[in-house]
Amino acid sequence: MSRPAPSPRGARTQRPGSALRWRAWARHHRSMAADSARRLLRRPLGSLLTMLAIAIALVLPAGLWLTLDSARLLDAQLEQSATLTTYLDEEVGEAEAGRIEQALAAQEGVAATRLITAAEGMAEFQQALGLEDALARLETNPLPASVVVRPADASPAAVRRLADGLAAVPGVDEVRLDLAWLERLRHLAALGQRVTLALGVLFALGVLLVVGNTIRLAVESRRQEIEVVTLIGATHAFVRRPFLYSGAWFGFGGGLLAWGLLSLGSDWLAAPVSALAASYGASFALPRLGGEGSTILLGCSTLLGWLGAWLAVNRHLAEIRPR
C-alpha cells in the first residue's frame, strides 16, 4: 500500500505588520538623531561657531519683535488714557454743569466722565504753574467748567464721531481732542512691523545659507559612504535622514544661544532703562520672551535648520550617482 506523497512545502515570506514597521521606523529615527548629535559633539568648536552664527542671525529680529510687543502694550495703555475735554459755556452754573455731565455720560460710546468745575479747574491750574499768589488777585475766574470724557473706543475714527456727538449737546462750547500723537505712534508701530518682517525674512535666509553650507560640507565628506549605501538599495529618505537631524540640531542650538543672548542683553540693559524711565516719572521694564516666546524662537530656529539641511541634501543627492 503506497503512501501519499507529502505535499511540497516551500519557504514562506512574511510581511511585517504595521506596528512592527512603525517601531523599526521610530527606532531608526532615534538612532539617527543620537548619531547626529554625537557627530556634532566630536567637532565642538566648529559646531559652536555654526550655532553662534545662527544665533546672531536670530537675535536682531527677535529683539525687534520684543520691542514691538512692548510698543503694543504701551499703545494699549495710551488708548486707555485717551480722553476728550468738553468745555462748557461760561454762563453754565455748577447745577447745570452736573446735568450736562449726565447728558454727556448718556451718549453712545462714552465709558466714563468726570466733571471739573471752574473753581477746581483754577485750583489745578494754579498748582500746575505755581502761580497761586498771582492768580488769586483775579476778580473773576476766566476758566469755564469742563467735563473729561473717556471714550469706550479709542480709535481715531470712533473718537472723532464721539467728539461730533458731544459738541451737539446743549451747553457745550467746545470739544478738544488731540489724536495726532496716537496716530503717529500707530504709524511707527506699523513701520516697525514691516521692518521686523523684512529683517526676519532676510536673516532667515541667512540661517538657511549657514546651515546649508555646513550640511553641504558634511555630505561631501561622506560622499563615498552615500554612494555605497545607495548602491545596495538605500533610498534617498534613508540617506537624507541623518543630515536632516544634524540641521535640526544646529538650528536648536542656535536658538538656545539666541535665547541666552537676549536674556543677557535684557539683564544688562534693565538697570539703565529703568533709571531713564524713572527720570521721566514712569516705570518701564524691558520685555522678555517668556514661555510662549521661547517656544516660538526655538521652534522657528529648529525648523530653519531642518529646512536648510533638506535643501542642501536634496541638491547634492541629485548630483551623487553610485559608481
C-alpha positions in Angstrom: 0.0 0.0 0.0 1.6 3.2 -1.2 1.7 6.2 1.0 0.5 9.5 -0.3 3.3 11.8 -1.4 3.9 14.6 1.0 2.7 18.0 -0.2 5.6 20.2 -1.2 6.3 23.0 1.3 8.4 25.9 0.2 9.7 28.9 2.1 7.1 31.3 3.2 7.6 35.1 3.1 6.1 37.0 6.0 5.5 40.7 5.7 5.9 42.6 9.0 2.9 44.2 10.5 2.3 47.9 10.6 3.1 48.0 14.4 6.5 46.3 13.7 7.3 48.7 10.9 6.3 51.7 13.0 8.7 50.5 15.8 11.5 50.0 13.4 10.9 53.4 11.8 10.9 55.1 15.2 14.0 53.2 16.4 15.9 54.3 13.3 14.9 57.9 13.8 16.1 57.8 17.4 19.3 56.2 16.3 19.9 58.8 13.6 19.1 61.7 16.0 21.6 60.3 18.6 24.2 59.7 15.9 23.9 63.2 14.5 24.2 64.7 18.0 27.4 62.6 18.6 28.9 63.8 15.3 28.4 67.4 16.3 30.0 66.8 19.7 33.0 65.3 18.0 33.6 68.8 16.4 32.7 71.1 19.3 34.4 74.2 18.1 33.0 74.0 14.5 29.5 73.2 15.7 29.6 76.0 18.3 30.7 78.6 15.6 27.9 77.4 13.3 25.3 77.7 16.1 26.7 81.1 17.1 26.3 82.4 13.5 22.7 81.2 13.6 22.1 82.8 17.0 23.4 86.2 15.8 21.1 86.0 12.8 18.1 85.3 15.1 18.9 87.9 17.8 18.1 91.1 15.9 14.6 90.1 14.5 13.7 88.6 17.9 14.8 91.7 19.7 12.8 93.9 17.4 9.8 91.6 17.9 10.1 92.1 21.6 10.3 95.8 21.2 7.2 95.9 19.0 5.4 93.8 21.6 6.2 96.3 24.3 5.1 99.1 22.0 1.7 97.3 21.6 1.4 97.2 25.3 2.3 100.9 25.6 -0.2 101.6 22.8 -3.0 99.8 24.8 -2.1 101.8 27.9 -2.2 105.1 25.9 -5.6 104.2 24.4 -6.9 103.6 27.9 -5.7 107.1 28.9 -7.1 108.8 25.8 -9.6 111.4 26.8 -11.7 114.3 25.4 -12.0 117.6 27.2 -15.5 119.1 26.8 -15.6 122.8 27.7 -19.0 124.2 28.8 -20.4 127.7 28.2 -19.2 130.3 30.6 -22.6 131.1 31.9 -23.3 127.5 32.9 -23.5 127.1 36.7 -22.5 124.1 38.8 -26.0 122.7 39.0 -26.4 123.0 35.2 -22.9 121.5 34.7 -23.9 118.4 36.6 -27.0 117.9 34.4 -24.8 118.4 31.3 -22.3 115.8 32.6 -25.2 113.3 32.9 -26.3 114.1 29.4 -22.7 113.5 28.1 -22.4 110.3 30.1 -25.6 109.0 28.4 -24.1 109.5 24.9 -23.2 106.3 23.0 -19.5 105.5 23.1 -18.8 107.1 26.4 -17.1 105.0 29.0 -16.7 107.4 31.9 -17.0 111.2 32.6 -15.5 113.5 35.2 -16.8 117.0 35.9 -14.3 119.7 36.7 -15.9 122.9 38.0 -14.5 126.3 37.3 -13.1 126.5 40.8 -11.5 123.1 40.6 -10.0 124.0 37.2 -8.5 127.2 38.6 -7.0 125.3 41.6 -5.4 122.7 39.3 -4.1 125.4 37.1 -2.6 127.3 40.0 -1.0 124.1 41.3 0.4 123.1 38.0 2.0 126.5 37.3 2.9 127.5 40.8 1.2 131.0 40.4 -1.2 130.8 43.4 -0.5 134.4 44.6 -0.7 136.0 41.1 -3.9 134.2 40.0 -5.6 134.8 43.4 -5.7 138.5 42.6 -8.0 137.9 39.6 -11.5 139.3 40.3 -13.3 136.6 38.2 -12.4 133.1 37.3 -11.8 133.1 33.5 -11.9 129.3 33.3 -15.1 127.5 32.3 -16.3 124.3 33.8 -15.3 121.2 31.8 -16.1 117.5 31.6 -13.4 115.0 30.9 -14.8 112.1 28.8 -13.1 108.8 28.4 -14.3 107.0 25.2 -15.1 103.4 25.1 -13.3 103.0 21.7 -10.1 105.0 21.5 -9.6 104.5 17.7 -9.2 107.9 15.9 -12.4 107.4 13.8 -14.5 106.5 16.8 -13.2 109.4 18.9 -13.9 111.9 16.1 -17.5 110.6 15.8 -17.9 110.8 19.6 -16.5 114.4 19.6 -19.0 115.5 17.0 -21.8 114.0 19.1 -20.7 115.7 22.3 -20.4 119.0 20.5 -24.1 118.9 19.7 -25.1 118.6 23.4 -26.7 121.9 24.6 -24.4 123.8 26.9 -21.2 122.5 25.3 -19.0 125.2 24.0 -16.0 123.3 22.6 -14.6 119.7 22.5 -10.9 119.3 22.5 -9.1 116.2 21.3 -5.5 115.6 20.3 -5.1 112.3 18.3 -2.0 113.3 16.3 0.3 111.6 18.8 -1.7 108.4 18.8 -1.8 108.3 15.0 2.0 108.9 14.9 2.5 106.0 17.3 0.4 103.7 15.3 2.2 104.6 12.1 5.6 104.0 13.8 4.3 100.6 15.0 3.1 99.7 11.5 6.5 100.7 10.1 8.3 98.7 12.8 6.2 95.6 12.0 7.2 95.8 8.3 10.9 96.4 9.1 10.8 93.5 11.5 9.2 91.2 9.0 11.7 92.2 6.3 14.7 91.7 8.6 13.2 88.4 9.8 12.9 87.1 6.2 16.5 88.2 5.4 18.0 86.7 8.5 16.0 83.5 8.0 17.6 83.2 4.5 20.9 83.8 6.2 20.2 80.9 8.6 19.3 78.7 5.6 22.6 79.6 3.9 24.7 78.9 7.0 23.1 75.5 7.7 23.0 74.6 4.0 26.7 75.3 3.6 27.6 73.3 6.7 25.5 70.3 5.6 26.9 70.5 2.1 30.4 70.0 3.6 29.1 67.1 5.6 27.6 65.5 2.5 30.9 65.9 0.6 32.8 64.4 3.5 30.6 61.3 3.4 30.2 61.1 -0.3 31.8 57.6 -0.6 29.6 56.3 2.2 26.5 57.6 0.5 27.5 56.0 -2.8 27.9 52.7 -1.2 24.6 52.6 0.7 22.8 53.9 -2.4 24.4 51.1 -4.4 23.0 48.5 -2.1 19.5 49.9 -2.3 19.2 52.7 0.3 16.5 55.3 -0.5 17.1 59.0 -0.6 14.9 59.3 2.5 17.3 56.9 4.4 20.4 58.8 3.2 18.9 62.2 3.9 17.7 61.4 7.5 20.9 61.9 9.5 21.7 65.2 7.7 18.2 66.5 8.5 18.7 65.7 12.2 22.1 67.5 12.0 20.4 70.6 10.6 17.7 70.4 13.3 20.4 70.2 16.0 22.2 73.2 14.5 19.0 75.2 14.5 18.1 74.2 18.0 21.5 75.0 19.4 21.4 78.4 17.6 18.0 79.1 19.1 19.3 78.3 22.6 22.3 80.6 22.1 20.0 83.4 20.8 17.7 82.9 23.8 20.7 83.3 26.1 22.0 86.4 24.3 18.5 88.0 24.5 18.3 87.2 28.2 21.8 88.5 29.0 21.0 91.7 26.9 17.8 92.3 28.8 19.6 91.9 32.2 22.4 94.2 31.1 20.1 97.0 29.9 17.4 96.6 32.6 19.0 99.0 35.2 19.8 101.9 32.8 16.4 101.7 31.1 14.6 101.7 34.5 16.7 104.7 35.6 15.8 106.5 32.4 12.1 105.8 32.8 12.2 106.9 36.4 13.7 110.2 35.5 10.6 110.9 33.4 8.3 109.8 36.3 7.3 106.5 34.6 8.0 102.8 35.2 9.1 100.6 32.3 10.7 97.1 32.3 12.3 95.6 29.2 10.1 92.8 27.8 11.2 89.2 28.0 10.5 86.2 25.8 8.6 84.2 28.4 7.5 80.6 27.8 5.5 81.2 24.6 8.1 83.4 23.0 10.9 81.0 23.9 9.0 78.1 22.4 8.4 80.1 19.2 12.1 81.1 18.9 13.3 77.5 19.4 10.7 76.1 17.1 11.5 78.5 14.3 15.3 78.1 14.7 14.9 74.3 14.6 12.6 74.4 11.6 15.0 76.7 9.7 17.9 74.4 10.5 15.9 71.4 9.2 14.8 73.2 6.1 18.3 74.4 5.3 19.6 70.8 5.6 16.8 69.5 3.5 17.5 71.9 0.7 21.3 71.2 0.8 20.9 67.4 0.9 18.3 67.2 -1.9 20.5 69.3 -4.2 23.6 67.2 -3.6 21.9 63.8 -3.6 20.8 64.6 -7.1 24.4 65.0 -8.1 25.7 61.8 -6.4 25.5 58.7 -8.6 26.7 55.3 -7.4 29.7 54.1 -9.4 
